[in-house]
Amino acid sequence: MNLIDRPSPNQDARGGAPVDILILHYTGMTSGEAALTRLCDPAAKVSAHYAIDEDGTVYAMVPEARRAWHAGISFWAGARDINTRSIGIELANPGHEFGYRPFPDAQISALTALCRQILDRHPIQPWRVLGHSDVAPARKDDPGELFPWAGMAAAGIGLWAAPGEDLGEAAVAPLLARYGYDPDASLEKTVTAFQRHFRPSRVDGIADRETRAMLSGLITAYDAANGVRV
């Protein structure tokens, strides 16, 4: 893994909070260099702990012991100050606004190696490896439906599960909240974020049978990992 120091001034103290969330982003800018420039611009007031270019080069921007400013207004499993308890990684990609495209193998390989190191250093559970859209479904789309979440989970990074029993439309909102999504966010936006992560073949915000089955299977895996008997 090719690691280059590219310090960002946009950081502050965590205040002693433990790191227990990993957030993956795309940069959503026209080039990787433009994104690095913005992440290091004091006026922009945004940053990440790491950024990974499409060729696999990893830029170390904020020490993991410090808080980077990457999640913004966000929520997960009752927590709203996600920056304080998370590590953020930006992946160079134009995003939906500038020509969203698949993430190159070299970039994903570097990300996988970096994530494994981060998970060795911090007690981050698989169900707390998330996309920006998971914690901010009303505002964000990244890293989007082209990100290989299933492959990352197969490599030990994040949670994935086989579809389960369709529990019906009434179960969707409670199960999404149980997994960690913001119960106060728009259900359509939250379903869209869930689909980007767990049912990327069709992202339309409609909790159809396939989406509901995927959610059910995910909750079953989540409960099993947490020792919950149902």
Summary of the structure (lengths in Angstrom):
residues: 230
radius of gyration: 16.9
end to end distance: 42.7
largest distance: 50.3
contacts: 746
relative contact order: 0.15
helix: 37%
strand: 14%
